[in-house]
Amino acid sequence: MATKSRFKQVLPDLYTYNVYDEAIKSVMTGHVLVNQSRLVLIDPIPLAEKDMEELGKLGVLESICLTTESHLRFATPLREKFNVRVFIHAAADPAVRKEADKAFTDLDLLPGDMTAIHIPGSKPSETAFFLDRDGGALIVGDALTHIKDLDFLPEKYCKDVKQMRESLKKLLVYDF
């Protein structure tokens, strides 16, 4: 009997996967971008060994890109296990930046040909990633949530909620 894949293909080279985290009582989402058999994990979340084997069938892990600094918690073990580089926005807390390998800024081109779009006002390093192919995709970390419906990050987690909402308007120019 075949087992169901945890990875759901949303574009020819983009997959998404979910894990429920009891600690935060929420579903966490990660993404896998396949670029010529090289994998870019976006906001990785814990995976069982069988899931890691399935991931290996898609390609070789090359790098990890984080939409916000709190997502480093699951990236660090993968970084050490696979000896890959971790990318985070330059506005991240200096202690977090020290744990990453490369800092990027607004509109930088990232592994997998993603464009970084900084969203100040949420968390300091909050960034969306735009993929401009196959109809386009926009990956947003915590600035938008899907706990019930699509919504803004709750105000208590924001540095400046008004600035975050204004920053999110930048995403409207992208076709996805």
Salt bridges, closest charged atoms under 4 A:
ASP13 OD2 - ARG133 NE 2.63
GLU22 OE2 - LYS25 NZ 2.49
ASP43 OD1 - HIS71 ND1 2.90
GLU49 OE1 - LYS81 NZ 3.66
ASP51 OD2 - ARG6 NE 2.90
ASP51 OD1 - LYS50 NZ 3.66
GLU62 OE2 - ARG38 NE 2.69
ASP101 OD1 - ARG79 NH2 2.82
ASP106 OD2 - LYS170 NZ 3.70
ASP142 OD1 - HIS71 NE2 3.25
ASP142 OD2 - LYS123 NZ 2.67
GLU166 OE1 - LYS169 NZ 3.18
